[in-house]
Amino acid sequence: MTTTQRSRPPRPRPGTRPPAPRPRRPPAHRPVARPRRQRRTRLTRRGRLLLLCVLGGVAVGFAGGLVWEPAPDLLAEGLTDGDLVNAERAAGLQIRVETSRAGALDDATLALDGDDVTSRAAVTDTTLTFDAAGLPDGQHRLVLRVPRRAPMPAVQRSWDFTVDATPPDLAVTEPTAALLAGEPARIAGTVEEGVELTFDGEPVEVTDGAFAVDYPEPPAAPVDVVATDAAGNRTENAVTVAVIPSRVTVDEVRSVHVSFYGWATPSLRDPILAMVDRGEITSVQLDLKDESGMVGYPSQIERALQIGAVDPIYDLAGAVAELHARGVHVIGRIVAFRDPVFAEAAWNGGEQDLVLQTPSGEPYAGYGGFTNFAHPVVRQYNIDIALEAASLGVDDILYDYVRRPDGAIENLVVPVLEGTPEQAIAGFLAESDEQLEPYGVGHGASVYGIAATRPTEIAQDIPAMAQHLDYIAPMVYPSHWGPGEYDVANPNAQPYDIVRRSLDDFTAAVAGTDARIVPWLQDFSLGVTYGPAEVRAQIDAARDAGIAEWIMWDPKVTYTAGAYDVLLPPAPEASPPAPAPEPAPSETPAG
């Protein structure tokens, strides 16, 4: 047998270092395998342990009566997550949740904005209903929690929604007054940003919150202006454009009273037109409803027709057209609360509250019948006449008998009166002023001469009334003052003195308001014969008080020739009143 021997390295010589050993290469080998089997074994043991626990718990649960309970199906109506609720929906907002599993909602809880509202919900076997009407504007959150048997987790549904019940801002700023028939018209205004705007259903462009629509002539029917915001809230405005046939304005009112028959009778009307042609007057006052309670033109007001108050003695529209063609301003006079026709019809018709009464329960008989100045129906009746006249082109509305009857207030019963009679009268004028505003007419009230100093005697509080009027027309007729008034011994015989002094009080009474004074003066004889000098004296007294405007009264509509200047210059500043001279003896007129 041959034996193979390994060669050995030579031994080093004495005194030398042995050579450094070579580095040995590790023997070639395969990477050591990871102990996968062992790790799988550990995971399997954990899984088995967990599985055994679960199965054990389930087994115990089933042994104790546990029933597997899947999540209930929930179908909601009336609200969605992210909803935007407008005013119409907010007023009746109701959320209804329905499930197919009976009793699933028995233990449900409901929270609104963090507050438990479960007690407010109506629950049946399969439904839950919650009334959320009337929620304030803003963001809201509604949370429904439906519990299940352990160990199943509860089911929760939530709705985040916003209530916006505020309609968008919409303001119509044009037109501000009545428009002339046949002329171009514009409806303009402002609206809240981000809204949709329509005119009679047609979209209108909005630029920086402003809009304007032009028409070749004023629209005959009301224009339905509608603004709709993102939530669907709507603001509607039916814009009625007041249209008048013509308009005349004057710097100074110098007018004369003309009755129904005064205008209808050529022999009375023609001298009035002659005064116009001579430049003596700038205005004519036409009666609309007079002291009899009759309406003297062909009115279409329903109640006036029902009670037989319309007697078309003259054509108001034709009269206005004729006077405007001459450049003459027209005042329409309405005798307001002295109204025998209305009072009788109301009393006989079972509307006793529309009539002033005595403490014994009878209708007040003074002046033939006096209507209730505090009652809305009576007030609106007079305003309706004013509105009709304004639509026919009358330039000013002047109320007369806008007061209570004179005498002790204890002798009157005023149904539905709240506050004082003075407040009721001022309130009527405020209502009239508001309703007449679209027509741009002047607005005045005739008052007693004593009203400046004795307002409660007839319920005419001048400062309060002036707040709602363009002018106060005090009846400072010299014949209507008693001896000694304003230290004038015989006012009827001293027209200058009584007019001058009384107007000073009225001027002071309207100070601080926008109202001016346009006095009634007298061109008739009562106790003292009046001619050009007496009429002229009153005009001069007004001018010296700083007032160049006036309305002359003559019940016969026969005005004094030679008493009126032509185109008077502007009134000077008021001068101090002259001392009153001693009057000549004369008959004392009735107060």
C-alpha positions as CSV (number, residue, x, y, z in Angstrom):
1,M,0.0,0.0,0.0
2,T,1.4,3.3,-0.9
3,T,1.1,6.0,1.8
4,T,0.9,9.6,0.7
5,Q,2.6,12.0,3.1
6,R,2.0,15.7,3.4
7,S,5.0,17.9,2.8
8,R,6.0,20.1,5.8
9,P,7.5,23.5,5.6
10,P,11.2,23.6,6.2
11,R,12.3,24.5,9.6
12,P,13.9,27.9,10.0
13,R,17.5,28.2,10.5
14,P,18.8,29.1,13.9
15,G,18.7,32.8,14.4
16,T,16.1,33.6,11.8
17,R,12.4,34.3,12.2
18,P,9.9,31.9,10.9
19,P,8.0,33.1,7.9
20,A,4.5,34.5,8.5
21,P,1.8,32.0,8.1
22,R,-0.4,32.5,5.0
23,P,-3.9,33.5,5.6
24,R,-6.1,30.6,5.3
25,R,-9.2,30.9,3.2
26,P,-12.3,29.7,4.8
27,P,-13.6,26.7,3.3
28,A,-16.3,27.2,0.7
29,H,-19.8,26.7,2.1
30,R,-23.5,27.6,1.5
31,P,-25.2,30.5,3.4
32,V,-26.7,29.3,6.6
33,A,-30.5,29.0,6.1
34,R,-32.8,31.3,8.3
35,P,-34.8,29.3,10.8
36,R,-38.0,29.9,8.9
37,R,-39.6,26.8,10.1
38,Q,-39.1,27.8,13.7
39,R,-40.6,31.4,13.2
40,R,-43.6,29.9,11.4
41,T,-44.0,27.7,14.3
42,R,-44.1,30.5,16.8
43,L,-46.6,32.6,14.7
44,T,-48.8,29.6,14.4
45,R,-48.8,29.1,18.0
46,R,-49.9,32.7,18.6
47,G,-52.6,32.5,16.0
48,R,-53.8,29.3,17.5
49,L,-53.9,30.8,21.0
50,L,-55.8,33.8,19.7
51,L,-58.2,31.7,17.7
52,L,-58.8,29.5,20.7
53,C,-59.6,32.5,22.8
54,V,-62.0,33.9,20.3
55,L,-63.7,30.6,19.7
56,G,-63.8,30.1,23.4
57,G,-65.4,33.5,23.9
58,V,-67.9,32.9,21.1
59,A,-68.7,29.5,22.6
60,V,-69.3,31.0,26.0
61,G,-71.3,33.8,24.4
62,F,-73.5,31.3,22.5
63,A,-73.8,29.3,25.6
64,G,-75.0,32.5,27.3
65,G,-77.5,33.4,24.5
66,L,-75.4,35.8,22.3
67,V,-76.8,36.3,18.8
68,W,-74.7,37.7,16.0
69,E,-76.1,41.1,15.0
70,P,-75.1,42.7,11.8
71,A,-75.1,46.5,11.4
72,P,-78.7,47.8,10.8
73,D,-79.5,49.4,7.4
74,L,-80.3,53.2,7.9
75,L,-82.1,55.2,5.2
76,A,-82.3,58.9,6.0
77,E,-84.8,61.4,4.4
78,G,-85.1,65.2,4.7
79,L,-81.4,66.0,5.1
80,T,-78.1,65.1,3.5
81,D,-74.6,65.6,4.7
82,G,-73.3,69.0,3.5
83,D,-76.9,70.2,2.9
84,L,-77.7,74.0,2.5
85,V,-81.2,74.6,4.0
86,N,-83.2,77.7,3.0
87,A,-86.0,79.5,4.8
88,E,-88.8,77.4,3.3
89,R,-87.1,74.1,4.3
90,A,-85.9,75.4,7.6
91,A,-89.5,76.3,8.6
92,G,-90.5,72.6,8.3
93,L,-87.2,70.8,8.6
94,Q,-87.7,67.2,9.6
95,I,-85.3,64.3,9.5
96,R,-86.6,60.7,9.2
97,V,-84.4,57.7,9.6
98,E,-85.8,54.3,8.6
99,T,-84.5,50.7,9.1
100,S,-85.8,47.3,8.1
101,R,-85.0,45.8,11.4
102,A,-87.7,46.2,14.0
103,G,-86.5,47.6,17.3
104,A,-83.0,48.6,16.0
105,L,-83.7,52.2,16.9
106,D,-85.2,51.7,20.3
107,D,-82.0,52.6,22.1
108,A,-80.7,55.1,19.5
109,T,-79.4,58.5,20.7
110,L,-79.5,61.8,18.8
111,A,-77.4,64.8,19.3
112,L,-77.7,68.3,17.7
113,D,-74.7,70.6,17.9
114,G,-73.5,68.5,20.9
115,D,-76.7,68.6,22.8
116,D,-78.7,65.4,23.5
117,V,-82.1,65.8,21.7
118,T,-83.1,62.1,21.9
119,S,-86.2,63.0,23.9
120,R,-87.4,65.2,21.1
121,A,-87.3,62.4,18.6
122,A,-90.3,60.2,17.8
123,V,-89.3,56.5,17.6
124,T,-91.3,53.5,16.2
125,D,-90.2,50.0,15.5
126,T,-88.6,50.9,12.3
127,T,-88.4,54.8,12.2
128,L,-86.9,57.7,14.0
129,T,-88.3,61.2,13.2
130,F,-86.8,64.4,14.5
131,D,-88.4,67.9,14.0
132,A,-85.6,70.4,13.5
133,A,-87.8,73.3,12.3
134,G,-86.8,76.8,13.3
135,L,-83.0,76.3,13.6
136,P,-81.1,79.6,13.5
137,D,-78.9,80.5,10.6
138,G,-75.4,78.9,10.7
139,Q,-73.6,75.6,10.7
140,H,-75.1,72.6,12.5
141,R,-74.2,68.9,13.1
142,L,-76.7,66.1,13.8
143,V,-75.3,62.8,15.1
144,L,-77.3,59.5,15.3
145,R,-75.8,56.6,17.3
146,V,-77.4,53.2,17.1
147,P,-76.0,50.7,19.7
148,R,-75.6,47.0,19.0
149,R,-75.0,44.0,21.4
150,A,-71.4,43.5,22.5
151,P,-69.0,42.9,21.1
152,M,-70.3,44.6,18.0
153,P,-69.6,48.3,17.8
154,A,-72.4,50.9,17.6
155,V,-73.4,52.3,14.2
156,Q,-73.1,56.1,13.8
157,R,-74.4,58.5,11.2
158,S,-73.8,62.2,11.1
159,W,-75.0,65.1,9.0
160,D,-73.2,68.4,8.8
161,F,-75.4,71.1,7.3
162,T,-75.9,74.9,7.1
163,V,-79.1,76.8,7.6
164,D,-79.5,80.0,5.6
165,A,-83.0,81.3,6.1
166,T,-82.3,85.0,5.5
167,P,-83.6,86.4,2.2
168,P,-81.2,88.4,0.1
169,D,-81.2,92.2,0.3
170,L,-83.0,93.9,-2.5
171,A,-83.6,97.7,-2.8
172,V,-85.2,99.5,-5.7
173,T,-83.9,103.0,-5.8
174,E,-85.4,104.3,-9.1
175,P,-87.8,105.7,-10.0
176,T,-88.1,108.0,-7.0
177,A,-91.2,109.8,-8.2
178,A,-94.0,109.5,-10.7
179,L,-93.0,109.4,-14.4
180,L,-94.6,111.2,-17.2
181,A,-96.6,109.0,-19.6
182,G,-94.7,108.2,-22.8
183,E,-91.3,109.1,-21.5
184,P,-88.4,106.6,-21.0
185,A,-88.3,104.9,-17.7
186,R,-85.6,103.1,-15.6
187,I,-86.0,100.7,-12.7
188,A,-82.7,100.5,-10.8
189,G,-81.4,99.4,-7.4
190,T,-79.0,97.3,-5.4
191,V,-79.0,93.7,-4.5
192,E,-76.8,91.4,-2.4
193,E,-73.7,90.0,-4.2
194,G,-73.9,86.5,-5.6
195,V,-77.7,86.3,-6.1
196,E,-79.7,85.6,-9.3
197,L,-81.9,88.6,-10.3
198,T,-84.9,88.4,-12.6
199,F,-87.4,90.9,-13.9
200,D,-90.7,89.2,-14.8
201,G,-88.8,86.0,-15.0
202,E,-86.1,87.2,-17.3
203,P,-82.5,87.3,-15.9
204,V,-81.0,90.7,-15.2
205,E,-77.3,91.5,-15.0
206,V,-75.9,92.5,-11.7
207,T,-72.6,94.5,-11.6
208,D,-71.0,95.1,-8.2
209,G,-74.3,94.7,-6.5
210,A,-76.2,97.2,-8.7
211,F,-78.7,96.7,-11.5
212,A,-80.7,98.9,-13.9
213,V,-83.3,98.1,-16.6
214,D,-84.4,100.7,-19.1
215,Y,-87.8,100.9,-20.7
216,P,-88.9,103.0,-23.7
217,E,-91.9,104.1,-21.6
218,P,-93.1,103.4,-18.1
219,P,-94.4,99.8,-17.8
220,A,-98.1,99.6,-17.5
221,A,-98.2,96.6,-15.1
222,P,-96.2,96.0,-12.0
223,V,-92.7,94.5,-12.6
224,D,-92.0,91.4,-10.6
225,V,-88.4,91.8,-9.4
226,V,-87.0,88.6,-7.7
227,A,-83.6,88.0,-6.1
228,T,-82.7,84.4,-5.3
229,D,-79.6,83.4,-3.3
230,A,-77.6,80.2,-3.4
231,A,-79.8,78.6,-0.8
232,G,-82.9,79.4,-2.7
233,N,-84.2,82.2,-0.5
234,R,-86.2,84.7,-2.5
235,T,-86.9,88.4,-2.1
236,E,-89.7,89.7,-4.3
237,N,-90.7,93.3,-5.0
238,A,-93.6,94.1,-7.3
239,V,-92.5,97.5,-8.6
240,T,-95.3,99.7,-9.7
241,V,-94.2,102.7,-11.7
242,A,-96.5,105.6,-10.9
243,V,-97.4,107.4,-14.1
244,I,-99.0,110.8,-14.4
245,P,-100.1,112.6,-17.5
246,S,-98.3,115.9,-16.7
247,R,-96.7,117.9,-13.9
248,V,-96.3,121.6,-13.2
249,T,-94.1,123.0,-10.4
250,V,-94.0,126.6,-9.3
251,D,-91.6,128.5,-7.1
252,E,-94.4,130.2,-5.2
253,V,-98.0,129.0,-4.8
254,R,-100.5,131.9,-5.4
255,S,-103.7,130.0,-5.6
256,V,-107.5,130.5,-5.5
257,H,-110.2,128.1,-4.3
258,V,-112.5,126.6,-7.0
259,S,-115.5,124.4,-6.1
260,F,-117.0,121.6,-8.2
261,Y,-119.5,123.9,-9.7
262,G,-117.0,126.7,-9.9
263,W,-115.0,124.8,-12.4
264,A,-118.0,123.3,-14.2
265,T,-119.6,126.7,-14.7
266,P,-118.1,128.8,-17.5
267,S,-119.1,132.1,-15.9
268,L,-117.1,131.3,-12.8
269,R,-114.2,129.3,-14.5
270,D,-113.4,131.9,-17.2
271,P,-112.5,134.7,-14.8
272,I,-110.2,132.3,-13.0
273,L,-108.4,131.5,-16.3
274,A,-108.3,135.3,-17.0
275,M,-106.4,135.7,-13.7
276,V,-104.0,133.0,-14.9
277,D,-103.5,134.8,-18.2
278,R,-102.8,138.1,-16.4
279,G,-100.2,136.4,-14.2
280,E,-102.0,137.1,-11.0
281,I,-102.1,133.5,-9.8
282,T,-99.8,130.6,-10.4
283,S,-102.1,127.8,-9.1
284,V,-105.7,126.7,-8.9
285,Q,-107.2,124.8,-6.0
286,L,-109.8,122.3,-7.2
287,D,-112.1,120.5,-4.7
288,L,-111.9,116.7,-4.8
289,K,-114.2,115.9,-1.8
290,D,-116.0,118.8,-0.2
291,E,-117.8,119.5,3.1
292,S,-120.9,117.7,1.9
293,G,-118.9,114.4,1.7
294,M,-119.4,114.2,-2.1
295,V,-116.6,113.5,-4.6
296,G,-117.2,115.9,-7.4
297,Y,-115.3,114.1,-10.3
298,P,-115.9,110.7,-11.8
299,S,-114.0,108.7,-9.2
300,Q,-113.6,105.0,-9.4
301,I,-113.0,104.4,-5.7
302,E,-115.1,101.4,-4.7
303,R,-116.3,102.6,-1.3
304,A,-117.2,106.0,-2.7
305,L,-119.3,104.4,-5.4
306,Q,-120.9,102.0,-2.9
307,I,-122.1,104.7,-0.5
308,G,-123.3,107.0,-3.3
309,A,-120.6,109.7,-2.7
310,V,-119.6,110.2,-6.4
311,D,-121.3,113.0,-8.3
312,P,-119.2,113.7,-11.4
313,I,-119.9,117.4,-11.7
314,Y,-116.6,118.2,-13.5
315,D,-113.9,116.3,-15.3
316,L,-110.8,116.3,-13.1
317,A,-108.5,114.8,-15.7
318,G,-109.6,117.3,-18.2
319,A,-109.3,120.2,-15.8
320,V,-105.7,119.2,-14.9
321,A,-104.8,118.9,-18.6
322,E,-106.2,122.3,-19.4
323,L,-104.5,124.0,-16.4
324,H,-101.2,122.3,-17.0
325,A,-101.3,123.3,-20.7
326,R,-101.3,126.9,-19.4
327,G,-98.5,126.2,-17.0
328,V,-100.7,126.3,-13.9
329,H,-100.1,124.3,-10.8
330,V,-103.1,122.3,-9.5
331,I,-104.0,121.7,-5.8
332,G,-106.5,119.0,-5.0
333,R,-108.5,119.7,-1.8
334,I,-109.9,116.9,0.3
335,V,-112.3,117.6,3.2
336,A,-111.2,114.6,5.2
337,F,-113.1,113.8,8.4
338,R,-116.1,116.1,8.1
339,D,-118.0,113.7,5.9
340,P,-121.8,113.4,6.3
341,V,-122.2,110.9,3.4
342,F,-119.6,108.4,4.8
343,A,-120.8,108.8,8.4
344,E,-124.4,108.1,7.6
345,A,-123.6,105.1,5.3
346,A,-121.2,103.6,7.9
347,W,-123.7,104.1,10.8
348,N,-126.6,102.6,8.9
349,G,-124.4,99.8,7.6
350,G,-123.5,98.6,11.1
351,E,-120.0,100.1,11.0
352,Q,-120.5,102.4,14.0
353,D,-116.8,102.4,14.9
354,L,-116.2,104.4,11.7
355,V,-118.1,107.4,13.2
356,L,-117.4,109.7,16.0
357,Q,-120.0,109.3,18.8
358,T,-121.5,111.0,21.8
359,P,-121.1,109.6,25.3
360,S,-124.7,108.3,25.0
361,G,-123.8,106.2,22.0
362,E,-125.4,108.3,19.3
363,P,-123.5,109.4,16.2
364,Y,-121.9,112.9,16.6
365,A,-124.3,115.2,14.7
366,G,-122.1,118.3,14.4
367,Y,-121.2,119.4,10.8
368,G,-123.8,116.9,9.5
369,G,-121.6,113.9,10.5
370,F,-118.0,113.4,11.5
371,T,-116.0,110.3,10.6
372,N,-113.5,108.6,13.0
373,F,-110.1,110.1,12.3
374,A,-108.5,107.2,14.3
375,H,-110.0,104.4,12.3
376,P,-107.8,102.8,9.5
377,V,-110.8,102.4,7.1
378,V,-111.7,106.1,7.3
379,R,-108.1,107.2,6.9
380,Q,-107.5,104.9,3.9
381,Y,-110.7,106.1,2.2
382,N,-109.3,109.7,2.2
383,I,-105.9,108.6,1.1
384,D,-107.4,106.6,-1.7
385,I,-109.0,109.8,-3.1
386,A,-105.6,111.5,-2.8
387,L,-103.9,108.7,-4.7
388,E,-106.4,108.7,-7.4
389,A,-106.1,112.4,-7.9
390,A,-102.3,112.2,-7.9
391,S,-102.5,109.6,-10.6
392,L,-104.6,112.0,-12.7
393,G,-101.9,114.7,-12.5
394,V,-102.9,116.8,-9.5
395,D,-99.7,118.5,-8.3
396,D,-100.5,118.9,-4.5
397,I,-102.9,117.2,-2.1
398,L,-104.3,119.6,0.5
399,Y,-106.3,118.1,3.4
400,D,-109.0,120.2,5.1
401,Y,-111.0,119.3,8.3
402,V,-108.0,117.1,9.2
403,R,-108.9,117.5,12.9
404,R,-111.5,116.6,15.5
405,P,-114.6,118.6,16.1
406,D,-114.1,121.6,18.3
407,G,-115.5,121.5,21.8
408,A,-114.8,119.6,25.0
409,I,-113.2,116.2,24.3
410,E,-115.3,114.7,27.0
411,N,-118.3,115.1,24.7
412,L,-116.8,112.8,22.1
413,V,-116.2,109.1,21.9
414,V,-113.5,108.1,19.5
415,P,-113.6,104.3,18.9
416,V,-110.2,102.5,18.5
417,L,-108.3,105.6,19.5
418,E,-104.9,104.9,20.9
419,G,-103.0,107.8,22.3
420,T,-104.2,111.3,21.9
421,P,-106.3,112.8,19.1
422,E,-103.3,115.0,18.2
423,Q,-101.2,111.9,17.7
424,A,-103.9,110.3,15.6
425,I,-104.1,113.2,13.3
426,A,-100.3,113.4,12.9
427,G,-100.3,109.6,12.3
428,F,-102.9,109.9,9.5
429,L,-100.7,112.5,7.8
430,A,-97.7,110.2,8.1
431,E,-99.6,107.4,6.4
432,S,-100.7,109.7,3.7
433,D,-97.2,111.1,3.1
434,E,-95.8,107.6,2.8
435,Q,-98.4,106.4,0.2
436,L,-98.2,109.6,-1.8
437,E,-94.4,109.6,-2.0
438,P,-94.1,107.6,-5.3
439,Y,-96.2,110.3,-7.0
440,G,-93.9,113.2,-6.0
441,V,-96.9,115.4,-5.1
442,G,-96.9,118.2,-2.7
443,H,-98.6,117.5,0.6
444,G,-100.3,120.0,2.8
445,A,-102.9,120.4,5.6
446,S,-105.3,123.2,6.3
447,V,-105.4,124.1,10.0
448,Y,-107.3,126.5,12.3
449,G,-105.7,129.9,13.1
450,I,-105.8,129.0,16.8
451,A,-103.8,125.8,16.2
452,A,-100.4,127.5,16.7
453,T,-101.2,128.3,20.3
454,R,-104.1,126.0,21.2
455,P,-103.4,122.6,19.6
456,T,-105.6,120.4,21.7
457,E,-108.8,122.3,21.0
458,I,-109.1,120.7,17.6
459,A,-106.2,118.1,17.7
460,Q,-103.9,120.0,15.4
461,D,-100.3,119.9,16.8
462,I,-98.5,122.0,14.3
463,P,-94.9,120.8,15.0
464,A,-96.0,117.2,14.9
465,M,-98.1,117.6,11.7
466,A,-95.2,119.5,10.0
467,Q,-93.0,116.5,10.3
468,H,-95.1,114.8,7.5
469,L,-96.0,117.8,5.3
470,D,-94.6,120.1,2.7
471,Y,-96.6,122.9,4.0
472,I,-99.1,124.0,6.6
473,A,-102.0,126.1,5.4
474,P,-103.3,128.1,8.4
475,M,-106.8,129.6,7.9
476,V,-106.0,133.1,9.2
477,Y,-109.1,134.7,7.8
478,P,-109.6,138.0,9.7
479,S,-113.4,137.4,10.0
480,H,-112.7,134.2,12.0
481,W,-110.8,135.8,14.9
482,G,-112.5,137.1,18.0
483,P,-111.9,140.6,19.3
484,G,-108.6,141.0,21.2
485,E,-106.8,138.1,19.6
486,Y,-103.2,138.9,19.3
487,D,-104.0,142.3,20.9
488,V,-105.9,143.2,17.8
489,A,-109.2,144.9,18.9
490,N,-111.2,144.1,15.8
491,P,-109.4,141.6,13.6
492,N,-112.0,141.6,10.9
493,A,-111.5,145.3,10.4
494,Q,-107.8,145.1,10.8
495,P,-106.8,142.4,8.2
496,Y,-103.1,143.4,8.0
497,D,-102.5,143.2,11.8
498,I,-104.2,139.9,12.5
499,V,-102.6,138.1,9.6
500,R,-99.2,139.5,10.3
501,R,-99.2,138.6,13.9
502,S,-100.8,135.2,13.6
503,L,-98.4,134.1,10.9
504,D,-95.4,134.8,13.1
505,D,-96.6,132.1,15.5
506,F,-97.0,129.6,12.6
507,T,-93.6,130.4,11.3
508,A,-92.1,129.7,14.7
509,A,-94.2,126.4,15.0
510,V,-92.7,124.9,11.9
511,A,-89.1,125.9,12.7
512,G,-86.8,123.0,12.5
513,T,-89.0,121.1,10.0
514,D,-89.0,121.1,6.2
515,A,-92.6,122.4,6.1
516,R,-93.3,126.0,4.9
517,I,-96.3,128.2,5.6
518,V,-98.9,128.8,2.8
519,P,-101.8,130.7,4.5
520,W,-105.4,130.7,3.6
521,L,-106.5,134.3,3.1
522,Q,-110.0,135.8,2.7
523,D,-111.5,137.3,-0.4
524,F,-115.1,137.4,0.8
525,S,-117.2,139.6,3.1
526,L,-118.4,138.5,6.5
527,G,-119.4,141.3,8.9
528,V,-117.1,143.7,7.1
529,T,-117.2,144.5,3.4
530,Y,-114.0,143.3,1.7
531,G,-112.7,144.9,-1.4
532,P,-109.3,145.3,-3.1
533,A,-107.7,147.1,-0.1
534,E,-108.7,144.5,2.5
535,V,-107.5,141.6,0.3
536,R,-104.3,143.5,-0.6
537,A,-103.7,144.1,3.1
538,Q,-103.6,140.4,3.9
539,I,-101.2,139.7,1.0
540,D,-98.9,142.5,2.2
541,A,-99.0,141.2,5.8
542,A,-97.9,137.7,4.6
543,R,-95.1,139.2,2.6
544,D,-93.9,141.2,5.5
545,A,-93.9,138.0,7.5
546,G,-91.6,136.5,4.9
547,I,-94.3,134.6,3.1
548,A,-95.0,135.2,-0.6
549,E,-97.4,132.2,-1.0
550,W,-101.1,132.1,-0.3
551,I,-104.4,130.5,-1.2
552,M,-107.5,132.7,-1.4
553,W,-110.9,131.5,-0.3
554,D,-114.2,132.7,-1.6
555,P,-117.0,130.2,-1.4
556,K,-118.7,131.9,-4.3
557,V,-115.6,131.7,-6.5
558,T,-115.8,135.4,-7.4
559,Y,-112.4,137.0,-6.8
560,T,-111.8,140.7,-6.4
561,A,-110.4,142.4,-9.5
562,G,-107.5,144.7,-8.8
563,A,-106.5,143.0,-5.6
564,Y,-103.7,140.9,-7.0
565,D,-100.4,142.0,-8.3
566,V,-98.8,140.6,-11.3
567,L,-95.6,138.5,-10.9
568,L,-94.7,139.7,-7.5
569,P,-91.0,139.7,-6.6
570,P,-89.6,137.2,-4.1
571,A,-90.8,137.8,-0.5
572,P,-88.3,139.9,1.6
573,E,-87.1,138.8,5.0
574,A,-89.7,139.1,7.7
575,S,-89.9,142.6,9.3
576,P,-91.2,143.4,12.8
577,P,-95.0,143.8,12.8
578,A,-96.3,147.3,12.9
579,P,-98.4,148.5,15.9
580,A,-102.0,147.8,15.5
581,P,-104.1,151.0,14.8
582,E,-107.4,151.5,16.5
583,P,-110.1,150.0,14.2
584,A,-113.1,151.9,13.0
585,P,-116.3,150.7,14.7
586,S,-117.8,147.8,12.8
587,E,-119.8,144.7,13.3
588,T,-118.0,141.9,15.1
589,P,-117.9,138.7,13.0
590,A,-118.6,135.2,14.3
591,G,-115.5,133.4,15.7
